[in-house]
Amino acid sequence: MNSRIVSERSSADGSASGSSNTVIQLDQVSVRYRVPRERIVSFKEYAIRTLQRRVSHDEFWALRDVSLEVRRGEVFGIIGRNGAGKSTLLKVVARVLRPTRGRVRVWGRVAPLLQVGAAFHSELSGRENVFLNGALLGYTHADVARQFEEIVDFAELWDFIDAPLRTYSSGMVARLGFAVATATQPEVLIVDEVLGVGDERFREKCQARMSQFSEGGTTILLVAHSTPLVREMCTRAAWLDHGVLKALGDVDEVANGYQGAD
């Protein structure tokens, strides 16, 4: 029998958790995707084939029985190759994706930076996207208006803020997304590869802000291609391989095991 599927939001003080320091808890979490075997070019064709029962699927598990806990104020790294399930795990924590089975519990407001530009509209200006992204993160229009100048200052985009986002480089989009998500300090910050985009000076600026947040009690989940970045920023880490949790614990031990598997 599948385990119970739960996604909970509790108070930031963690009073509902088993441990007052636990902010994120995954119990036997699994995620299954179903992909059509044949290429279907339109939703209309997919709907017709579905009604006619002519769609066959392949299934694969992006996560298999993953259990872990992350503590308040911790910078927790997630490492693994492409397709390992890292982004799927973050989407489950951010409630973008519902697990197929298992239980996910998160205490506090989550600010996700899951993919560069994922919450932006390419035809809107940078200014308009700041308010759009802020709304998606749960901020009111007044909240964003109060923080607007600080957001653009941090992103260093005053010369481009009224230009359409399609004219931005990927680094500029990443800067704007990070600035909006961190305009106020969240309880949980999720960062998926975004620090791999842009110049070194801005990455250092982002790292400084994350360190400041961590010292203030924010819990950070960090996925990075760069193992040195995870070693530098994190104290603990998890290694995922084809959806399976291969190692969990001290960041150096996990990173050494991951690199030794190459």
Backbone torsions as a table, in degrees:
resi	resn	phi	psi	omega
1	MET	NA	137.7	177.3
2	ASN	-64.6	143.9	175.6
3	SER	-71.3	162.7	-175.8
4	ARG	-65.5	137.3	179.6
5	ILE	-98.9	117.6	-178.0
6	VAL	-137.6	138.3	168.8
7	SER	-130.3	114.2	-171.1
8	GLU	-118.1	145.5	170.0
9	ARG	-120.1	121.1	-178.9
10	SER	-119.2	176.5	-178.5
11	SER	-64.6	153.0	-175.7
12	ALA	-66.0	-16.8	-177.6
13	ASP	-78.7	-4.7	175.6
14	GLY	72.8	15.2	-174.1
15	SER	-65.6	-22.3	-178.2
16	ALA	-87.1	-6.3	-175.3
17	SER	-88.2	165.6	177.2
18	GLY	-67.1	-30.6	178.1
19	SER	-126.6	137.2	-177.6
20	SER	-65.0	-17.0	-179.9
21	ASN	-96.4	-5.2	-178.8
22	THR	-82.5	126.6	180.0
23	VAL	-111.9	-33.6	178.7
24	ILE	-128.3	131.0	-179.7
25	GLN	-137.8	121.4	175.4
26	LEU	-114.5	126.6	179.1
27	ASP	-119.7	108.7	174.8
28	GLN	51.8	47.2	-176.1
29	VAL	-82.6	129.6	176.1
30	SER	-131.5	144.0	177.4
31	VAL	-130.7	125.0	179.7
32	ARG	-113.6	132.2	174.7
33	TYR	-107.1	145.0	174.1
34	ARG	-116.7	123.6	-175.5
35	VAL	-122.1	128.6	177.4
36	PRO	-58.7	137.4	-179.2
37	ARG	-69.5	-33.8	-179.5
38	GLU	-102.2	149.4	177.7
39	ARG	-73.0	123.3	179.7
40	ILE	-116.2	121.3	-166.9
41	VAL	-85.1	-15.0	-177.8
42	SER	-145.9	157.7	177.5
43	PHE	-65.6	-35.1	179.2
44	LYS	-60.3	-47.0	178.9
45	GLU	-62.4	-40.5	179.1
46	TYR	-62.3	-43.2	-179.3
47	ALA	-63.7	-42.7	-179.6
48	ILE	-63.8	-46.4	180.0
49	ARG	-63.6	-35.8	178.6
50	THR	-64.8	-45.2	178.5
51	LEU	-62.7	-34.3	178.9
52	GLN	-85.9	0.4	-179.9
53	ARG	57.5	43.7	-179.9
54	ARG	-113.7	17.4	177.6
55	VAL	-107.0	120.2	175.3
56	SER	-108.7	146.9	-173.3
57	HIS	-123.6	149.9	163.6
58	ASP	-101.1	146.1	179.5
59	GLU	-118.3	142.5	171.6
60	PHE	-146.0	152.3	-177.4
61	TRP	-98.2	114.8	177.4
62	ALA	-77.4	-30.0	174.1
63	LEU	-135.8	142.3	179.2
64	ARG	-131.2	106.8	171.1
65	ASP	51.6	51.9	-179.7
66	VAL	-87.7	125.8	177.1
67	SER	-127.4	129.8	175.5
68	LEU	-164.7	161.6	175.3
69	GLU	-129.2	143.1	176.6
70	VAL	-123.7	135.6	-172.8
71	ARG	-95.4	160.7	179.1
72	ARG	-60.0	132.5	177.2
73	GLY	79.6	2.4	-177.4
74	GLU	-86.0	142.1	168.9
75	VAL	-101.8	107.5	-170.0
76	PHE	-109.9	124.1	-176.8
77	GLY	-94.7	147.8	174.9
78	ILE	-126.9	120.7	-177.0
79	ILE	-123.4	158.1	180.0
80	GLY	157.9	161.6	-179.5
81	ARG	-74.4	172.1	174.3
82	ASN	-57.4	134.3	-179.2
83	GLY	83.9	8.0	-177.5
84	ALA	-77.0	-18.4	-178.0
85	GLY	107.6	7.8	-176.8
86	LYS	-62.4	-51.9	-177.8
87	SER	-66.6	-34.2	176.5
88	THR	-62.7	-41.6	178.5
89	LEU	-61.3	-43.5	179.9
90	LEU	-65.2	-38.4	179.0
91	LYS	-65.1	-34.3	176.4
92	VAL	-66.0	-44.3	179.6
93	VAL	-65.0	-37.3	-178.8
94	ALA	-80.1	-2.4	-178.5
95	ARG	66.3	20.3	171.9
96	VAL	-75.7	-27.5	-175.4
97	LEU	-132.5	136.5	179.1
98	ARG	-94.0	131.3	179.9
99	PRO	-67.0	148.8	175.7
100	THR	-66.8	-39.1	173.3
101	ARG	-154.5	160.7	-177.5
102	GLY	107.0	-178.8	-176.6
103	ARG	-130.1	135.8	177.5
104	VAL	-122.8	128.5	177.3
105	ARG	-129.3	131.1	179.9
106	VAL	-134.5	131.7	179.0
107	TRP	-108.5	115.1	176.4
108	GLY	113.5	171.0	-179.3
109	ARG	-77.6	132.5	-177.3
110	VAL	-104.9	131.6	172.9
111	ALA	-113.5	104.8	-176.9
112	PRO	-95.7	136.4	169.4
113	LEU	-119.7	77.5	-168.1
114	LEU	-85.8	-28.6	-177.9
115	GLN	-160.7	139.7	-178.5
116	VAL	-59.8	119.3	175.1
117	GLY	80.3	2.8	-174.0
118	ALA	-63.1	-31.9	-177.2
119	ALA	-102.5	13.8	-178.6
120	PHE	-108.9	159.4	176.8
121	HIS	-113.5	123.6	-171.0
122	SER	-66.0	-25.2	-177.4
123	GLU	-89.2	-11.4	177.1
124	LEU	-86.4	157.3	178.2
125	SER	-73.5	166.4	174.5
126	GLY	-57.3	-42.1	179.3
127	ARG	-59.0	-48.0	-179.0
128	GLU	-65.4	-35.9	179.5
129	ASN	-70.2	-29.1	174.7
130	VAL	-59.5	-46.1	-179.1
131	PHE	-71.2	-36.5	177.3
132	LEU	-63.7	-49.9	-179.3
133	ASN	-64.0	-39.2	177.1
134	GLY	-60.1	-41.2	178.8
135	ALA	-64.4	-40.7	178.8
136	LEU	-65.1	-27.6	177.6
137	LEU	-85.4	-1.3	176.4
138	GLY	96.2	7.8	177.2
139	TYR	-83.5	148.9	172.6
140	THR	-80.2	164.4	177.4
141	HIS	-58.7	-40.3	179.8
142	ALA	-65.5	-37.9	177.3
143	ASP	-59.2	-48.1	-177.4
144	VAL	-66.7	-40.3	-179.9
145	ALA	-59.9	-39.1	179.5
146	ARG	-67.1	-32.7	-175.9
147	GLN	-96.4	-2.3	-169.0
148	PHE	-57.2	-50.0	-177.1
149	GLU	-62.7	-40.0	178.9
150	GLU	-65.6	-37.6	178.8
151	ILE	-61.9	-49.2	-177.3
152	VAL	-69.6	-35.9	175.8
153	ASP	-60.0	-46.7	-177.8
154	PHE	-65.1	-40.6	-179.7
155	ALA	-75.6	-15.9	179.2
156	GLU	58.8	50.6	-173.8
157	LEU	-128.3	26.0	-178.4
158	TRP	-60.0	-33.5	-178.4
159	ASP	-71.7	-13.3	-174.3
160	PHE	-125.6	1.6	-167.9
161	ILE	-63.7	-24.5	179.1
162	ASP	-102.9	9.5	175.1
163	ALA	-88.5	151.9	177.3
164	PRO	-60.9	145.2	-177.0
165	LEU	-63.5	-25.1	179.8
166	ARG	-64.5	-15.7	177.7
167	THR	-89.0	-4.2	-178.1
168	TYR	-83.5	149.6	168.8
169	SER	-77.4	166.0	178.3
170	SER	-61.9	-33.5	177.6
171	GLY	-66.1	-39.5	178.1
172	MET	-65.4	-41.2	178.2
173	VAL	-62.8	-42.8	179.3
174	ALA	-62.4	-41.2	178.8
175	ARG	-61.4	-44.0	-179.3
176	LEU	-66.4	-43.2	179.7
177	GLY	-62.2	-43.4	179.5
178	PHE	-64.8	-41.1	-178.3
179	ALA	-63.4	-40.1	179.7
180	VAL	-68.9	-47.4	-175.9
181	ALA	-64.1	-26.8	-176.8
182	THR	-110.7	18.9	179.2
183	ALA	-62.8	-36.0	171.1
184	THR	-125.1	156.3	-174.3
185	GLN	-79.2	116.4	177.5
186	PRO	-85.8	168.7	172.9
187	GLU	-75.0	-35.6	-179.2
188	VAL	-132.9	127.8	176.4
189	LEU	-117.2	126.4	-179.7
190	ILE	-111.4	123.1	-176.4
191	VAL	-125.2	113.3	-176.2
192	ASP	-112.0	95.8	173.3
193	GLU	65.8	-3.2	-171.7
194	VAL	-63.3	-26.4	-179.1
195	LEU	-76.6	-6.6	175.9
196	GLY	-83.5	-2.4	-179.1
197	VAL	-110.9	134.7	176.5
198	GLY	105.0	-175.5	-173.8
199	ASP	-86.6	162.0	-175.6
200	GLU	-62.4	-38.9	-178.9
201	ARG	-62.3	-40.6	180.0
202	PHE	-71.6	-35.5	176.1
203	ARG	-60.3	-40.3	177.7
204	GLU	-64.6	-36.2	177.4
205	LYS	-64.3	-42.2	177.9
206	CYS	-65.2	-43.1	179.2
207	GLN	-61.6	-38.8	178.8
208	ALA	-63.9	-40.8	179.3
209	ARG	-67.3	-40.8	179.0
210	MET	-64.4	-39.0	177.4
211	SER	-63.1	-40.5	177.9
212	GLN	-63.4	-43.2	178.7
213	PHE	-63.0	-43.5	-179.3
214	SER	-60.8	-42.4	177.5
215	GLU	-63.4	-26.9	178.2
216	GLY	-88.7	3.7	175.0
217	GLY	106.7	-3.1	178.0
218	THR	-71.3	136.5	174.3
219	THR	-93.1	133.2	-175.4
220	ILE	-123.6	127.3	170.4
221	LEU	-101.8	122.8	-173.7
222	LEU	-124.0	120.0	170.6
223	VAL	-106.4	132.0	-179.3
224	ALA	-147.4	143.7	172.0
225	HIS	-66.9	-29.4	-173.9
226	SER	-85.7	108.9	174.7
227	THR	-61.2	-38.5	175.9
228	PRO	-57.5	-36.8	178.7
229	LEU	-64.7	-42.4	178.3
230	VAL	-63.8	-42.1	177.4
231	ARG	-61.3	-39.0	-176.9
232	GLU	-72.6	-39.6	-171.7
233	MET	-91.9	-28.2	-167.5
234	CYS	-108.9	156.4	172.8
235	THR	-105.9	-29.1	175.9
236	ARG	-131.4	160.7	-178.6
237	ALA	-152.9	164.8	173.6
238	ALA	-126.6	141.4	177.7
239	TRP	-112.4	119.0	177.8
240	LEU	-104.9	140.7	177.5
241	ASP	-141.7	111.3	-177.7
242	HIS	51.7	43.0	175.2
243	GLY	83.2	-3.6	-178.1
244	VAL	-104.0	137.1	177.4
245	LEU	-77.7	106.4	-176.3
246	LYS	-84.9	-33.2	-178.8
247	ALA	-155.7	150.2	-179.2
248	LEU	-151.0	127.8	177.5
249	GLY	150.7	-143.3	-178.5
250	ASP	-53.5	134.5	-171.7
251	VAL	-62.5	-39.6	-178.8
252	ASP	-67.9	-40.4	178.7
253	GLU	-64.5	-42.4	-179.7
254	VAL	-67.4	-44.6	-179.0
255	ALA	-64.6	-38.5	178.0
256	ASN	-64.3	-40.8	178.1
257	GLY	-65.1	-40.5	178.9
258	TYR	-64.6	-46.6	-179.7
259	GLN	-68.4	-32.3	179.1
260	GLY	-71.1	-16.7	179.8
261	ALA	-84.3	-8.2	-179.6
262	ASP	-63.9	NA	NA
